[in-house]
Amino acid sequence: MEDKNIIPSKIIELETSIKLLEYLKRNNTIDDGMYNFCINKLIGKLELEKSKIDKNYINEISNYKILT
């Protein structure tokens, strides 16, 4: 069986939030302080989610909910 590049939806959600903040920062919608605060919180959550990934986490279907 070949390995597939499977990414849990929570990680995709966090990365999308980071991209949104980068967009808001580029358009001067949020200031540097708010940007840095939010990015640091999201990176912490992202690292926590990535540290949870193991064989059981990958096989758990509830980690792949549909993002809406």
N, C-alpha and C positions, 0 to 999 in steps of 0.2 A: 504494500500500500504506500502511495506517495504522500509526503507531507504537504499539507496545504497551508497557505499563509492565512491563518484565521485570526481576526482581531475582534475582541469583545466590544460590544456596543458602548460600554461605559468609557473605554479608552477613546473611541471615535468621538463620543460626545465631548469629552474633555479637550481633545485636540481641536475640535470645531470651535469650542468656546475660546481657546487661545487665539485661533485665527480671527475670530470676530473682534477680540480685544485689539489685536494688531491693526485691523482695519479701522477701528474707532480711533486709535492712537494716530494713525497716518492722517486721518481727516480732522484732527484736533478736536474731536468730540469729547474726549476725556483727557485729563491732565496726567502728567508723569507720575505723580504720587498714587493716584487711583489705579493707573495701569500697572505699576510695579506691585502694588498690594495684591491686585487680582491675579496677576500672572504668577506671583509666588505661591498663592493659595492653590491655583490650578496645577502648577508643576508638582507641588507636594502631593496632591490627590492623584495625579498621573503616575508618579513614582510608586505610590502605594498600590495602585491597581496593577501596575506592571510587576510588582514584587509578588503579587498573589498568583500570578500565572504559573500553573503547573499542569500536569496531565489531567487531573480531576477537574480543574477550573476550565480547561479547554473543552472537556467533554460535557460540561453542564450546560444544557440547552437554555436555561434562564439567563445566561450571560450574553445572549445574542438576541435580545428583544428588538423589535422594530423601532427605529428612531422616528419620532414624529415631531 
